[in-house]
Amino acid sequence: MNRLPLKENLEKYTHLADCPVRNVLARFSGKWSMLVLCVLAENETTRFNGIAKAIPDISPKVLTETLKNLEGDNLITRKLYAEIPPRVEYSLTPLGHSLMPNLAGLISWAVEHFDEISGKKNR
């Protein structure tokens, strides 16, 4: 791994507008975004209610906002069917699919170390 001296790292991360770490991670690291991405990765195409059932503690308003943000970042796509009642389906874009192997590593790490992080292992 190529490591930069601390001073160079600090300079790199303190320029808010130019910092890829801050700007990219902020796009999908909110409380719900990763969970929504995981649901879509597991189920391919999913309707709003399907996502809501998979994540029961998210409010409809917050789910709507999260989906709009992920769509705006080109991580998911929204397909509206001209039916009555209207049907809307969500799925990962190619960019969203390219993100999932990276999230898979984080998810595996979280599952493996959950007890340590949550304090359950030391009780």
Wavefront OBJ file of the C-alpha trace (Angstrom):
o trace
v 0.000 0.000 0.000
v 1.366 3.398 -0.988
v 1.250 5.641 2.073
v 1.521 9.395 2.019
v 3.110 11.303 4.896
v 0.593 12.548 7.454
v 0.991 16.167 6.361
v 0.120 15.310 2.727
v -2.897 13.248 3.827
v -4.173 16.077 6.021
v -3.837 18.544 3.156
v -5.589 16.145 0.781
v -8.573 15.613 3.074
v -9.032 19.201 4.242
v -9.838 20.661 0.812
v -13.574 20.040 1.028
v -14.497 20.582 -2.609
v -11.631 18.467 -3.972
v -11.599 15.587 -1.509
v -12.835 12.410 -3.236
v -13.125 10.576 0.073
v -15.492 13.140 1.590
v -17.454 13.808 -1.563
v -17.917 10.244 -2.772
v -18.480 8.544 0.575
v -20.983 11.208 1.609
v -23.147 10.174 -1.345
v -23.963 6.723 0.003
v -22.769 6.580 3.599
v -25.911 7.975 5.203
v -27.860 5.946 7.713
v -30.069 4.297 5.076
v -28.310 4.504 1.720
v -26.125 1.417 2.099
v -29.067 -0.656 3.291
v -31.148 0.429 0.295
v -28.261 -0.402 -2.038
v -27.940 -3.843 -0.410
v -31.658 -4.553 -0.813
v -31.484 -3.612 -4.484
v -28.327 -5.681 -5.008
v -29.992 -8.751 -3.500
v -33.304 -8.375 -5.291
v -32.380 -6.808 -8.650
v -35.564 -4.824 -9.406
v -37.610 -3.836 -6.371
v -40.692 -1.722 -5.783
v -40.908 0.956 -3.110
v -42.991 -1.221 -0.775
v -40.530 -4.097 -1.167
v -37.687 -1.876 -0.029
v -39.813 -0.554 2.836
v -40.619 -4.114 3.982
v -36.942 -5.083 3.858
v -36.039 -2.033 5.996
v -39.071 -1.692 8.281
v -37.647 1.069 10.490
v -37.238 3.594 7.661
v -40.078 6.085 7.256
v -41.694 6.497 3.817
v -40.494 10.110 3.677
v -36.880 9.195 4.422
v -37.001 6.243 2.001
v -38.296 8.546 -0.748
v -35.532 11.056 -0.029
v -32.869 8.332 0.060
v -34.046 6.891 -3.255
v -34.025 10.344 -4.881
v -30.496 11.003 -3.630
v -29.204 7.636 -4.844
v -30.883 8.193 -8.202
v -29.368 11.673 -8.429
v -25.939 10.147 -7.808
v -26.543 7.624 -10.622
v -26.309 4.652 -8.246
v -29.893 3.507 -8.822
v -32.464 3.906 -11.547
v -36.187 4.509 -11.199
v -38.572 3.083 -13.787
v -42.156 4.337 -13.866
v -44.774 2.187 -15.594
v -47.792 3.961 -17.063
v -50.363 1.814 -15.289
v -53.219 2.500 -12.951
v -52.187 2.573 -10.192
v -48.704 3.634 -11.312
v -45.948 1.092 -10.678
v -42.418 2.250 -9.884
v -39.426 -0.068 -9.741
v -35.901 0.638 -8.571
v -32.686 -1.118 -9.526
v -28.951 -0.591 -9.404
v -27.253 1.171 -12.297
v -23.956 -0.169 -13.656
v -22.234 2.361 -11.370
v -24.238 1.029 -8.408
v -23.306 -2.545 -9.322
v -19.635 -1.529 -9.475
v -19.897 -0.201 -5.915
v -21.333 -3.391 -4.407
v -18.143 -5.532 -4.325
v -16.535 -2.757 -2.288
v -19.498 -2.599 0.080
v -19.459 -6.403 0.348
v -16.056 -6.217 2.015
v -17.309 -3.639 4.495
v -20.444 -5.689 5.171
v -18.378 -8.831 5.814
v -16.111 -6.883 8.142
v -19.132 -5.447 9.992
v -20.689 -8.882 10.483
v -17.386 -10.336 11.679
v -16.634 -7.511 14.123
v -20.132 -6.439 15.192
v -19.822 -7.792 18.726
v -16.504 -6.016 19.245
v -17.769 -2.696 17.890
v -21.113 -2.831 19.684
v -19.506 -3.804 22.994
v -21.360 -7.136 23.195
v -18.153 -9.171 23.194
v -16.765 -7.465 26.291
v -19.861 -7.857 28.461
l 1 2 3 4 5 6 7 8 9 10 11 12 13 14 15 16 17 18 19 20 21 22 23 24 25 26 27 28 29 30 31 32 33 34 35 36 37 38 39 40 41 42 43 44 45 46 47 48 49 50 51 52 53 54 55 56 57 58 59 60 61 62 63 64 65 66 67 68 69 70 71 72 73 74 75 76 77 78 79 80 81 82 83 84 85 86 87 88 89 90 91 92 93 94 95 96 97 98 99 100 101 102 103 104 105 106 107 108 109 110 111 112 113 114 115 116 117 118 119 120 121 122 123
